[in-house]
């Protein structure tokens, strides 16, 4: 048996390009990739074109740069789901539901969606659509907005290049890039994300991102409550403080591993 497996140059170069893009704060020019990685420029363009067809990279023609595409986020979401996020977060989400008296959940990002990995329903509260395994548009959810607000601006542009990238559920929520940017500016200013009837009419949510040791948003925790005239009014800021505490504790547990 040979000591080393035979190399496949195209596969090796493709993986090097993806790894390089993953380490950058935003999209990069193809010429920069070629010079930095020592790959012929013609090969870089050829490989980028192939990866673009499969959704692993996106081209920003105005900037003449390339960034990671939604397929790359699918891989990242798959990695996150195999990590102990759900196991470590389950007790924290349950405690959040107890303290807030409202249903709570934990989600990870996958492409332009969030995937719910933990769901804790509060007593006497209606069933939610955020059950484990459900995917919802990230730009409409509190968990998704919390994670999107922690991403670089260039990555948001790559994920939401135009109005066609925006799904709709109830007629509410951002429907174009400029509207999403405004929503995310507010999230960064307050430190938490909210949504009001954009997933299900009559329900509100507040969410906070969970970051890894590099600051990358790997998950988000949220609570959802009914906007019921007969129920005691809920203050989003007060609920956000409870969510922030649990998100910070999950970060600490993940960082200790």
MARPA-761014 format. One line per field, with one value per residue: chain; residue in one letter; residue number from 1; x, y, z of N, C-alpha, C in turn. Coordinates in nm, 3 decimals, always signed. Layout:
chaine (A,...)
residu (A,...)
num (NUM,...)
n_c1 (X,...)
n_c2 (Y,...)
n_c3 (Z,...)
ca_c1 (X,...)
ca_c2 (Y,...)
ca_c3 (Z,...)
c_c1 (X,...)
c_c2 (Y,...)
c_c3 (Z,...)
! end
This chain:
chaine (A,A,A,A,A,A,A,A,A,A,A,A,A,A,A,A,A,A,A,A,A,A,A,A,A,A,A,A,A,A,A,A,A,A,A,A,A,A,A,A,A,A,A,A,A,A,A,A,A,A,A,A,A,A,A,A,A,A,A,A,A,A,A,A,A,A,A,A,A,A,A,A,A,A,A,A,A,A,A,A,A,A,A,A,A,A,A,A,A,A,A,A,A,A,A,A,A,A,A,A,A,A,A,A,A,A,A,A,A,A,A,A,A,A,A,A,A,A,A,A,A,A,A,A,A,A,A,A,A,A,A,A,A,A,A,A,A,A,A,A,A,A,A,A,A,A,A,A,A,A,A,A,A,A,A,A,A,A,A,A,A,A,A,A,A,A,A,A,A,A,A,A,A,A,A,A,A,A,A,A,A,A,A,A,A,A,A,A,A,A,A,A,A,A,A,A,A,A,A,A,A,A,A,A,A,A,A,A,A,A,A,A,A,A,A,A,A,A,A,A,A,A,A,A,A,A,A,A,A,A,A,A,A,A,A,A,A,A,A,A,A,A,A,A,A,A,A,A,A,A,A,A,A,A,A,A,A)
residu (X,X,X,X,X,X,X,X,X,X,X,X,X,X,X,X,X,X,X,X,X,X,X,X,X,X,X,X,X,X,X,X,X,X,X,X,X,X,X,X,X,X,X,X,X,X,X,X,X,X,X,X,X,X,X,X,X,X,X,X,X,X,X,X,X,X,X,X,X,X,X,X,X,X,X,X,X,X,X,X,X,X,X,X,X,X,X,X,X,X,X,X,X,X,X,X,X,X,X,X,X,X,X,X,X,X,X,X,X,X,X,X,X,X,X,X,X,X,X,X,X,X,X,X,X,X,X,X,X,X,X,X,X,X,X,X,X,X,X,X,X,X,X,X,X,X,X,X,X,X,X,X,X,X,X,X,X,X,X,X,X,X,X,X,X,X,X,X,X,X,X,X,X,X,X,X,X,X,X,X,X,X,X,X,X,X,X,X,X,X,X,X,X,X,X,X,X,X,X,X,X,X,X,X,X,X,X,X,X,X,X,X,X,X,X,X,X,X,X,X,X,X,X,X,X,X,X,X,X,X,X,X,X,X,X,X,X,X,X,X,X,X,X,X,X,X,X,X,X,X,X,X,X,X,X,X,X)
num (1,2,3,4,5,6,7,8,9,10,11,12,13,14,15,16,17,18,19,20,21,22,23,24,25,26,27,28,29,30,31,32,33,34,35,36,37,38,39,40,41,42,43,44,45,46,47,48,49,50,51,52,53,54,55,56,57,58,59,60,61,62,63,64,65,66,67,68,69,70,71,72,73,74,75,76,77,78,79,80,81,82,83,84,85,86,87,88,89,90,91,92,93,94,95,96,97,98,99,100,101,102,103,104,105,106,107,108,109,110,111,112,113,114,115,116,117,118,119,120,121,122,123,124,125,126,127,128,129,130,131,132,133,134,135,136,137,138,139,140,141,142,143,144,145,146,147,148,149,150,151,152,153,154,155,156,157,158,159,160,161,162,163,164,165,166,167,168,169,170,171,172,173,174,175,176,177,178,179,180,181,182,183,184,185,186,187,188,189,190,191,192,193,194,195,196,197,198,199,200,201,202,203,204,205,206,207,208,209,210,211,212,213,214,215,216,217,218,219,220,221,222,223,224,225,226,227,228,229,230,231,232,233,234,235,236,237,238,239,240,241,242,243,244,245,246,247,248,249,250,251,252,253,254,255,256,257)
n_c1 (+0.085,+0.062,+0.240,+0.125,-0.184,-0.285,-0.279,-0.542,-0.538,-0.737,-0.939,-0.798,-0.724,-0.977,-1.077,-0.890,-0.944,-1.208,-1.161,-0.995,-1.168,-1.349,-1.206,-1.188,-1.294,-1.484,-1.607,-1.368,-1.131,-1.072,-0.815,-0.666,-0.701,-0.569,-0.299,-0.240,-0.281,-0.125,-0.218,-0.279,-0.425,-0.614,-0.703,-0.821,-1.042,-1.181,-1.243,-1.394,-1.615,-1.729,-1.789,-1.970,-2.191,-2.286,-2.358,-2.174,-2.013,-2.058,-2.080,-2.000,-2.059,-2.045,-1.848,-1.648,-1.574,-1.562,-1.760,-1.859,-2.120,-2.471,-2.470,-2.234,-2.300,-2.486,-2.323,-2.191,-2.407,-2.473,-2.247,-2.272,-2.505,-2.413,-2.257,-2.235,-2.442,-2.725,-2.751,-2.612,-2.757,-3.018,-3.109,-3.079,-3.258,-3.495,-3.493,-3.516,-3.774,-3.916,-3.852,-3.942,-4.203,-4.290,-4.285,-3.979,-3.687,-3.414,-3.199,-3.017,-2.825,-2.885,-2.807,-3.027,-3.209,-3.334,-3.281,-3.455,-3.342,-3.387,-3.678,-3.896,-4.192,-4.405,-4.623,-4.974,-4.955,-4.993,-4.918,-4.627,-4.487,-4.224,-4.106,-3.882,-3.655,-3.788,-3.768,-3.731,-3.766,-3.479,-3.466,-3.710,-3.742,-3.679,-3.456,-3.309,-3.260,-3.105,-2.871,-2.800,-2.742,-2.497,-2.325,-2.077,-2.116,-2.080,-2.137,-2.408,-2.499,-2.430,-2.597,-2.850,-2.903,-3.094,-3.447,-3.567,-3.468,-3.612,-3.837,-4.190,-4.436,-4.656,-4.710,-4.575,-4.262,-3.915,-3.866,-3.683,-3.331,-3.250,-3.443,-3.397,-3.139,-3.194,-3.345,-3.151,-2.966,-3.101,-3.110,-2.838,-2.802,-2.965,-2.893,-3.042,-3.283,-3.607,-3.933,-4.257,-4.538,-4.451,-4.388,-4.600,-4.918,-5.016,-4.831,-4.526,-4.168,-3.844,-3.496,-3.153,-2.817,-2.583,-2.245,-1.936,-1.589,-1.459,-1.634,-1.826,-2.165,-2.313,-2.549,-2.879,-3.089,-3.430,-3.744,-4.097,-4.412,-4.770,-4.951,-5.181,-5.478,-5.606,-5.415,-5.141,-4.943,-4.640,-4.302,-4.065,-3.797,-3.745,-3.784,-3.582,-3.355,-3.356,-3.321,-3.070,-2.907,-2.918,-2.814,-2.554,-2.462,-2.471,-2.275,-2.050,-2.041,-1.996,-1.747,-1.584,-1.538)
n_c2 (-0.119,+0.222,+0.496,+0.749,+0.895,+0.941,+1.269,+1.491,+1.746,+1.949,+1.907,+1.950,+2.221,+2.341,+2.293,+2.437,+2.697,+2.732,+2.704,+2.922,+3.138,+3.108,+3.199,+3.469,+3.812,+3.903,+3.902,+3.828,+3.927,+3.743,+3.749,+3.807,+3.574,+3.395,+3.486,+3.473,+3.202,+3.074,+2.963,+2.919,+3.194,+3.147,+2.893,+2.942,+3.105,+2.919,+2.718,+2.867,+2.934,+2.682,+2.614,+2.815,+2.738,+2.530,+2.655,+2.705,+2.927,+3.280,+3.540,+3.879,+4.107,+4.389,+4.458,+4.301,+4.068,+3.761,+3.551,+3.327,+3.095,+2.990,+2.710,+2.652,+2.741,+2.548,+2.329,+2.427,+2.447,+2.177,+2.084,+2.224,+2.105,+1.856,+1.902,+1.953,+2.135,+2.120,+1.932,+2.057,+2.289,+2.222,+2.201,+2.466,+2.600,+2.487,+2.588,+2.858,+2.868,+2.807,+3.027,+3.247,+3.183,+3.133,+2.979,+2.841,+2.825,+2.684,+2.747,+2.686,+2.823,+2.760,+2.795,+3.029,+2.989,+2.914,+2.639,+2.454,+2.314,+2.259,+2.263,+2.397,+2.382,+2.600,+2.560,+2.560,+2.710,+2.772,+2.531,+2.575,+2.670,+2.627,+2.371,+2.096,+2.031,+2.178,+2.418,+2.764,+3.088,+3.282,+3.564,+3.642,+3.551,+3.574,+3.438,+3.395,+3.660,+3.751,+3.602,+3.674,+3.945,+3.933,+3.864,+3.945,+4.240,+4.196,+3.927,+3.918,+4.051,+3.862,+3.650,+3.766,+3.899,+4.033,+4.119,+3.876,+3.687,+3.689,+3.531,+3.505,+3.501,+3.603,+3.845,+4.040,+4.191,+4.228,+4.281,+4.335,+4.402,+4.655,+4.697,+4.481,+4.543,+4.764,+4.645,+4.477,+4.662,+4.771,+4.547,+4.515,+4.748,+4.721,+4.474,+4.248,+4.052,+4.098,+3.981,+4.028,+3.881,+3.796,+3.538,+3.383,+3.513,+3.709,+3.617,+3.686,+3.724,+3.712,+3.714,+3.599,+3.586,+3.312,+3.284,+3.151,+3.094,+3.266,+3.465,+3.411,+3.359,+3.079,+2.973,+3.048,+3.164,+3.186,+3.327,+3.286,+3.442,+3.486,+3.755,+3.852,+4.004,+3.946,+3.858,+3.909,+4.188,+4.157,+4.248,+4.311,+4.382,+4.301,+4.025,+3.977,+4.014,+3.784,+3.592,+3.666,+3.604,+3.324,+3.265,+3.361,+3.185,+2.942,+2.995,+3.003,+2.737,+2.603,+2.708,+2.601,+2.345)
n_c3 (+0.000,-0.084,+0.072,+0.062,-0.036,-0.377,-0.513,-0.609,-0.807,-0.879,-0.690,-0.454,-0.486,-0.497,-0.236,-0.092,-0.176,-0.077,+0.198,+0.235,+0.173,+0.381,+0.596,+0.564,+0.625,+0.450,+0.104,-0.163,-0.414,-0.716,-0.819,-0.594,-0.446,-0.617,-0.612,-0.337,-0.270,-0.450,-0.686,-1.031,-1.205,-1.407,-1.338,-1.094,-1.165,-1.322,-1.134,-0.950,-1.107,-1.142,-0.875,-0.823,-0.977,-0.826,-0.596,-0.392,-0.387,-0.437,-0.679,-0.671,-0.882,-0.896,-0.717,-0.803,-0.671,-0.476,-0.266,+0.002,-0.069,-0.038,-0.027,+0.103,+0.354,+0.415,+0.463,+0.688,+0.861,+0.885,+1.016,+1.257,+1.357,+1.425,+1.637,+1.996,+2.049,+2.069,+2.278,+2.493,+2.505,+2.568,+2.841,+2.916,+2.751,+2.844,+3.106,+3.046,+2.940,+3.172,+3.339,+3.195,+3.140,+2.890,+2.562,+2.440,+2.227,+2.035,+1.767,+1.458,+1.186,+0.842,+0.527,+0.387,+0.581,+0.914,+1.130,+1.360,+1.659,+1.923,+2.117,+2.353,+2.496,+2.667,+2.954,+2.893,+2.667,+2.314,+2.053,+1.855,+1.532,+1.535,+1.573,+1.651,+1.392,+1.201,+0.939,+0.882,+0.719,+0.764,+0.774,+0.870,+1.127,+1.483,+1.585,+1.349,+1.261,+1.473,+1.436,+1.173,+1.207,+1.323,+1.126,+0.869,+0.666,+0.392,+0.368,+0.419,+0.194,+0.002,+0.070,+0.048,-0.222,-0.379,-0.422,-0.481,-0.309,-0.077,+0.121,+0.202,+0.461,+0.618,+0.508,+0.636,+0.739,+0.623,+0.272,+0.084,+0.021,+0.139,+0.337,+0.505,+0.593,+0.756,+0.959,+1.072,+1.161,+1.379,+1.544,+1.606,+1.749,+1.978,+2.080,+2.071,+1.883,+1.735,+1.639,+1.499,+1.447,+1.199,+1.137,+1.245,+1.268,+1.545,+1.722,+1.894,+1.906,+2.065,+2.020,+2.066,+1.961,+1.966,+1.999,+1.862,+1.964,+1.792,+1.743,+1.558,+1.464,+1.575,+1.658,+1.791,+2.053,+2.153,+2.271,+2.245,+2.242,+2.286,+2.148,+2.312,+2.390,+2.624,+2.794,+3.022,+2.950,+2.771,+2.804,+2.567,+2.606,+2.869,+2.850,+2.669,+2.823,+2.981,+2.781,+2.682,+2.898,+2.902,+2.650,+2.680,+2.875,+2.733,+2.542,+2.711,+2.796,+2.556,+2.483,+2.674,+2.597)
ca_c1 (+0.000,+0.145,+0.239,+0.040,-0.288,-0.258,-0.348,-0.627,-0.512,-0.857,-1.007,-0.713,-0.735,-1.112,-1.087,-0.806,-1.017,-1.318,-1.105,-0.945,-1.283,-1.410,-1.126,-1.188,-1.406,-1.580,-1.569,-1.230,-1.108,-1.012,-0.671,-0.607,-0.696,-0.466,-0.165,-0.223,-0.279,-0.030,-0.292,-0.292,-0.548,-0.712,-0.760,-0.909,-1.167,-1.250,-1.297,-1.498,-1.733,-1.790,-1.846,-2.087,-2.302,-2.336,-2.399,-2.075,-1.965,-2.138,-2.002,-2.053,-1.999,-2.016,-1.722,-1.554,-1.527,-1.631,-1.781,-1.922,-2.260,-2.561,-2.432,-2.131,-2.369,-2.547,-2.220,-2.169,-2.522,-2.459,-2.144,-2.328,-2.602,-2.343,-2.189,-2.320,-2.523,-2.858,-2.738,-2.575,-2.856,-3.152,-3.146,-3.086,-3.384,-3.601,-3.491,-3.567,-3.920,-3.967,-3.836,-4.021,-4.341,-4.322,-4.214,-3.843,-3.627,-3.274,-3.190,-2.891,-2.843,-2.855,-2.842,-3.108,-3.309,-3.292,-3.326,-3.477,-3.284,-3.446,-3.805,-3.952,-4.324,-4.449,-4.758,-5.091,-4.925,-5.024,-4.807,-4.565,-4.433,-4.080,-4.077,-3.750,-3.646,-3.855,-3.686,-3.807,-3.680,-3.401,-3.491,-3.839,-3.742,-3.592,-3.329,-3.236,-3.214,-2.996,-2.750,-2.766,-2.684,-2.359,-2.245,-2.024,-2.207,-2.064,-2.203,-2.551,-2.520,-2.421,-2.716,-2.972,-2.859,-3.205,-3.578,-3.606,-3.417,-3.693,-3.963,-4.294,-4.533,-4.778,-4.717,-4.494,-4.119,-3.838,-3.887,-3.573,-3.207,-3.244,-3.528,-3.327,-3.028,-3.249,-3.381,-3.029,-2.907,-3.170,-3.065,-2.704,-2.812,-3.029,-2.831,-3.132,-3.370,-3.750,-4.024,-4.394,-4.636,-4.394,-4.394,-4.740,-4.990,-5.056,-4.719,-4.406,-4.048,-3.720,-3.387,-3.016,-2.721,-2.480,-2.125,-1.822,-1.475,-1.415,-1.739,-1.918,-2.293,-2.335,-2.685,-2.951,-3.195,-3.542,-3.873,-4.213,-4.530,-4.887,-4.991,-5.320,-5.531,-5.650,-5.300,-5.057,-4.853,-4.501,-4.204,-3.961,-3.667,-3.731,-3.765,-3.451,-3.253,-3.355,-3.263,-2.928,-2.838,-2.905,-2.722,-2.418,-2.424,-2.442,-2.143,-1.948,-2.033,-1.934,-1.607,-1.508,-1.514)
ca_c2 (+0.000,+0.342,+0.577,+0.866,+0.886,+1.029,+1.397,+1.536,+1.891,+2.034,+1.894,+2.016,+2.366,+2.381,+2.295,+2.547,+2.821,+2.740,+2.728,+3.060,+3.229,+3.094,+3.272,+3.612,+3.888,+3.932,+3.855,+3.854,+3.924,+3.619,+3.771,+3.797,+3.431,+3.331,+3.522,+3.427,+3.056,+3.020,+2.888,+2.999,+3.272,+3.080,+2.781,+2.999,+3.144,+2.797,+2.653,+2.953,+2.920,+2.553,+2.622,+2.903,+2.659,+2.444,+2.737,+2.715,+3.065,+3.377,+3.647,+4.013,+4.171,+4.531,+4.468,+4.207,+3.982,+3.634,+3.513,+3.196,+3.087,+2.922,+2.569,+2.648,+2.753,+2.419,+2.248,+2.480,+2.409,+2.035,+2.071,+2.272,+2.009,+1.741,+1.945,+1.935,+2.253,+2.081,+1.866,+2.155,+2.395,+2.175,+2.239,+2.612,+2.638,+2.449,+2.685,+2.983,+2.855,+2.814,+3.161,+3.344,+3.140,+3.128,+2.875,+2.881,+2.736,+2.701,+2.723,+2.710,+2.875,+2.672,+2.875,+3.146,+2.944,+2.864,+2.504,+2.445,+2.191,+2.239,+2.333,+2.374,+2.447,+2.639,+2.514,+2.640,+2.791,+2.697,+2.472,+2.668,+2.609,+2.612,+2.239,+2.044,+1.987,+2.273,+2.525,+2.886,+3.193,+3.348,+3.708,+3.666,+3.498,+3.641,+3.365,+3.423,+3.799,+3.763,+3.548,+3.755,+4.072,+3.909,+3.831,+4.060,+4.302,+4.132,+3.798,+3.946,+4.082,+3.737,+3.570,+3.836,+3.994,+4.111,+4.089,+3.737,+3.602,+3.709,+3.457,+3.576,+3.413,+3.670,+3.978,+4.131,+4.165,+4.285,+4.218,+4.374,+4.417,+4.777,+4.679,+4.389,+4.616,+4.847,+4.554,+4.429,+4.776,+4.780,+4.432,+4.545,+4.858,+4.677,+4.352,+4.134,+4.062,+4.075,+3.968,+4.051,+3.829,+3.770,+3.393,+3.348,+3.629,+3.700,+3.570,+3.768,+3.653,+3.787,+3.618,+3.643,+3.497,+3.240,+3.293,+3.067,+3.171,+3.366,+3.564,+3.369,+3.314,+2.937,+2.938,+3.157,+3.124,+3.281,+3.295,+3.329,+3.458,+3.536,+3.895,+3.829,+4.117,+3.901,+3.814,+4.016,+4.239,+4.114,+4.348,+4.245,+4.408,+4.217,+3.888,+3.972,+3.998,+3.642,+3.518,+3.699,+3.530,+3.184,+3.261,+3.379,+3.061,+2.841,+3.029,+2.960,+2.591,+2.563,+2.749,+2.517,+2.214)
ca_c3 (+0.000,-0.088,+0.194,+0.046,-0.137,-0.490,-0.505,-0.720,-0.801,-0.880,-0.561,-0.355,-0.505,-0.460,-0.090,-0.044,-0.202,+0.018,+0.331,+0.236,+0.180,+0.513,+0.694,+0.533,+0.681,+0.345,-0.029,-0.205,-0.558,-0.764,-0.835,-0.460,-0.414,-0.698,-0.563,-0.199,-0.264,-0.547,-0.788,-1.153,-1.208,-1.494,-1.263,-0.991,-1.230,-1.365,-1.016,-0.895,-1.192,-1.111,-0.741,-0.831,-1.029,-0.719,-0.485,-0.285,-0.387,-0.511,-0.739,-0.656,-0.999,-0.874,-0.642,-0.864,-0.563,-0.455,-0.127,+0.023,-0.106,+0.056,-0.011,+0.206,+0.481,+0.442,+0.526,+0.822,+0.942,+0.913,+1.120,+1.383,+1.408,+1.479,+1.757,+2.115,+2.075,+2.118,+2.409,+2.593,+2.513,+2.602,+2.978,+2.922,+2.687,+2.937,+3.215,+2.993,+2.933,+3.309,+3.395,+3.120,+3.128,+2.748,+2.487,+2.404,+2.128,+1.993,+1.623,+1.389,+1.051,+0.731,+0.410,+0.425,+0.677,+1.045,+1.160,+1.504,+1.712,+2.056,+2.136,+2.486,+2.499,+2.801,+2.987,+2.854,+2.550,+2.192,+1.979,+1.761,+1.410,+1.554,+1.628,+1.615,+1.253,+1.111,+0.882,+0.853,+0.663,+0.870,+0.782,+0.934,+1.262,+1.580,+1.589,+1.226,+1.261,+1.570,+1.374,+1.055,+1.252,+1.365,+1.008,+0.797,+0.568,+0.261,+0.370,+0.406,+0.052,-0.072,+0.101,+0.006,-0.324,-0.434,-0.364,-0.505,-0.201,+0.043,+0.131,+0.276,+0.527,+0.663,+0.450,+0.717,+0.739,+0.512,+0.143,-0.004,+0.099,+0.219,+0.454,+0.595,+0.656,+0.863,+1.069,+1.136,+1.234,+1.508,+1.625,+1.659,+1.845,+2.101,+2.130,+2.055,+1.766,+1.760,+1.524,+1.543,+1.352,+1.066,+1.117,+1.272,+1.317,+1.683,+1.804,+1.890,+1.953,+2.086,+2.010,+2.089,+1.898,+2.042,+1.915,+1.897,+2.019,+1.695,+1.726,+1.453,+1.521,+1.546,+1.699,+1.857,+2.146,+2.149,+2.333,+2.165,+2.326,+2.213,+2.172,+2.346,+2.467,+2.754,+2.872,+3.074,+2.847,+2.783,+2.765,+2.489,+2.665,+2.988,+2.801,+2.604,+2.927,+3.016,+2.669,+2.677,+3.004,+2.861,+2.536,+2.734,+2.943,+2.630,+2.489,+2.807,+2.794,+2.429,+2.482,+2.766,+2.535)
c_c1 (+0.089,+0.131,+0.143,-0.066,-0.254,-0.340,-0.432,-0.618,-0.636,-0.930,-0.928,-0.726,-0.873,-1.127,-1.004,-0.876,-1.131,-1.268,-1.054,-1.061,-1.347,-1.334,-1.129,-1.308,-1.514,-1.531,-1.432,-1.221,-1.040,-0.861,-0.599,-0.596,-0.582,-0.327,-0.139,-0.204,-0.180,-0.095,-0.303,-0.427,-0.656,-0.779,-0.857,-1.043,-1.249,-1.317,-1.409,-1.628,-1.806,-1.856,-1.970,-2.209,-2.366,-2.370,-2.299,-2.011,-2.063,-2.046,-2.073,-1.993,-1.965,-1.881,-1.611,-1.489,-1.615,-1.644,-1.846,-2.070,-2.342,-2.526,-2.323,-2.193,-2.441,-2.448,-2.195,-2.283,-2.517,-2.357,-2.199,-2.424,-2.535,-2.266,-2.286,-2.409,-2.658,-2.849,-2.708,-2.683,-2.992,-3.195,-3.160,-3.216,-3.501,-3.608,-3.545,-3.719,-3.982,-3.964,-3.925,-4.170,-4.388,-4.241,-4.079,-3.785,-3.484,-3.265,-3.049,-2.922,-2.806,-2.901,-2.913,-3.218,-3.246,-3.353,-3.338,-3.429,-3.330,-3.573,-3.861,-4.082,-4.365,-4.590,-4.865,-5.060,-4.950,-4.898,-4.757,-4.520,-4.285,-4.045,-3.940,-3.753,-3.712,-3.756,-3.778,-3.713,-3.610,-3.438,-3.623,-3.842,-3.650,-3.457,-3.246,-3.181,-3.098,-2.865,-2.706,-2.697,-2.539,-2.268,-2.188,-2.124,-2.200,-2.134,-2.355,-2.585,-2.519,-2.546,-2.844,-2.936,-2.970,-3.336,-3.620,-3.562,-3.506,-3.824,-4.061,-4.388,-4.664,-4.795,-4.639,-4.347,-4.049,-3.857,-3.781,-3.450,-3.203,-3.328,-3.462,-3.213,-3.077,-3.286,-3.256,-2.955,-2.971,-3.128,-2.929,-2.710,-2.868,-2.961,-2.922,-3.224,-3.515,-3.820,-4.166,-4.490,-4.581,-4.383,-4.537,-4.809,-5.034,-4.947,-4.598,-4.289,-3.934,-3.608,-3.251,-2.921,-2.628,-2.357,-2.018,-1.705,-1.423,-1.517,-1.841,-2.048,-2.324,-2.476,-2.752,-3.061,-3.306,-3.657,-3.982,-4.334,-4.646,-4.917,-5.143,-5.371,-5.574,-5.537,-5.221,-4.957,-4.710,-4.410,-4.088,-3.824,-3.642,-3.709,-3.627,-3.340,-3.242,-3.288,-3.113,-2.849,-2.817,-2.811,-2.578,-2.371,-2.393,-2.307,-2.033,-1.931,-1.965,-1.786,-1.520,-1.472,-1.380)
c_c2 (+0.125,+0.421,+0.694,+0.839,+0.979,+1.156,+1.423,+1.687,+1.978,+2.027,+1.965,+2.168,+2.418,+2.393,+2.409,+2.681,+2.838,+2.770,+2.872,+3.159,+3.225,+3.173,+3.422,+3.683,+3.921,+3.878,+3.905,+3.848,+3.794,+3.633,+3.761,+3.651,+3.363,+3.360,+3.469,+3.276,+2.993,+2.931,+2.974,+3.069,+3.206,+2.965,+2.831,+3.037,+3.022,+2.729,+2.735,+2.941,+2.789,+2.555,+2.712,+2.826,+2.573,+2.522,+2.751,+2.853,+3.151,+3.486,+3.779,+4.099,+4.318,+4.550,+4.383,+4.117,+3.858,+3.608,+3.376,+3.203,+3.007,+2.776,+2.554,+2.661,+2.623,+2.327,+2.295,+2.443,+2.262,+2.011,+2.111,+2.170,+1.886,+1.776,+1.938,+2.054,+2.216,+2.019,+1.967,+2.261,+2.353,+2.219,+2.392,+2.662,+2.603,+2.548,+2.819,+2.981,+2.866,+2.957,+3.264,+3.311,+3.130,+3.018,+2.928,+2.780,+2.777,+2.663,+2.747,+2.759,+2.769,+2.741,+3.001,+3.109,+2.925,+2.726,+2.492,+2.310,+2.161,+2.322,+2.297,+2.453,+2.477,+2.587,+2.613,+2.738,+2.708,+2.638,+2.573,+2.594,+2.580,+2.478,+2.193,+1.990,+2.079,+2.380,+2.643,+2.992,+3.274,+3.495,+3.742,+3.624,+3.577,+3.572,+3.396,+3.563,+3.819,+3.713,+3.630,+3.886,+4.056,+3.874,+3.958,+4.111,+4.233,+3.997,+3.813,+3.975,+3.955,+3.651,+3.632,+3.942,+4.083,+4.061,+3.944,+3.643,+3.605,+3.632,+3.537,+3.473,+3.483,+3.809,+4.081,+4.096,+4.223,+4.207,+4.257,+4.402,+4.541,+4.765,+4.585,+4.460,+4.702,+4.762,+4.512,+4.540,+4.789,+4.665,+4.461,+4.653,+4.812,+4.555,+4.232,+4.160,+4.036,+4.044,+3.972,+4.004,+3.799,+3.622,+3.344,+3.471,+3.606,+3.651,+3.661,+3.686,+3.752,+3.686,+3.683,+3.540,+3.432,+3.233,+3.195,+3.155,+3.276,+3.478,+3.528,+3.318,+3.170,+2.892,+3.062,+3.097,+3.230,+3.234,+3.353,+3.336,+3.515,+3.680,+3.893,+3.943,+4.075,+3.858,+3.934,+4.059,+4.195,+4.223,+4.278,+4.264,+4.320,+4.072,+3.873,+3.953,+3.853,+3.559,+3.543,+3.621,+3.385,+3.169,+3.274,+3.251,+2.950,+2.868,+2.982,+2.809,+2.540,+2.595,+2.663,+2.381,+2.213)
c_c3 (+0.000,+0.039,+0.184,-0.061,-0.252,-0.480,-0.629,-0.719,-0.795,-0.746,-0.453,-0.365,-0.465,-0.309,-0.032,-0.063,-0.101,+0.159,+0.343,+0.251,+0.319,+0.619,+0.674,+0.595,+0.578,+0.212,-0.073,-0.357,-0.598,-0.778,-0.700,-0.417,-0.488,-0.644,-0.423,-0.191,-0.361,-0.650,-0.912,-1.161,-1.294,-1.421,-1.157,-1.052,-1.271,-1.245,-0.952,-0.975,-1.163,-0.974,-0.739,-0.880,-0.922,-0.592,-0.372,-0.279,-0.463,-0.563,-0.719,-0.767,-0.979,-0.806,-0.704,-0.758,-0.551,-0.307,-0.119,-0.011,-0.007,+0.075,+0.094,+0.344,+0.517,+0.511,+0.669,+0.915,+0.979,+1.021,+1.255,+1.443,+1.467,+1.605,+1.876,+2.146,+2.134,+2.257,+2.518,+2.612,+2.564,+2.743,+2.992,+2.860,+2.778,+3.053,+3.170,+2.984,+3.072,+3.362,+3.325,+3.118,+2.984,+2.679,+2.439,+2.306,+2.095,+1.846,+1.573,+1.248,+0.949,+0.604,+0.451,+0.524,+0.815,+1.061,+1.311,+1.556,+1.854,+2.063,+2.273,+2.496,+2.642,+2.828,+2.943,+2.741,+2.423,+2.129,+1.876,+1.636,+1.425,+1.620,+1.581,+1.472,+1.153,+1.065,+0.848,+0.797,+0.772,+0.885,+0.849,+1.081,+1.354,+1.589,+1.466,+1.221,+1.358,+1.510,+1.254,+1.098,+1.293,+1.247,+0.944,+0.693,+0.433,+0.255,+0.359,+0.260,-0.032,-0.051,+0.046,-0.099,-0.379,-0.375,-0.381,-0.393,-0.077,+0.035,+0.216,+0.338,+0.560,+0.603,+0.529,+0.702,+0.618,+0.383,+0.041,+0.081,+0.187,+0.346,+0.554,+0.666,+0.772,+0.984,+1.145,+1.209,+1.373,+1.600,+1.686,+1.766,+1.980,+2.163,+2.126,+1.935,+1.807,+1.628,+1.577,+1.434,+1.215,+1.033,+1.135,+1.330,+1.461,+1.777,+1.785,+1.944,+1.976,+2.091,+2.026,+2.028,+2.000,+1.952,+1.960,+1.941,+1.923,+1.678,+1.621,+1.516,+1.482,+1.583,+1.753,+1.943,+2.141,+2.235,+2.244,+2.256,+2.245,+2.249,+2.193,+2.434,+2.607,+2.845,+2.922,+2.968,+2.876,+2.731,+2.694,+2.552,+2.787,+2.949,+2.738,+2.706,+2.972,+2.906,+2.661,+2.781,+2.964,+2.742,+2.583,+2.803,+2.842,+2.565,+2.582,+2.805,+2.666,+2.428,+2.573,+2.705,+2.462)
! end
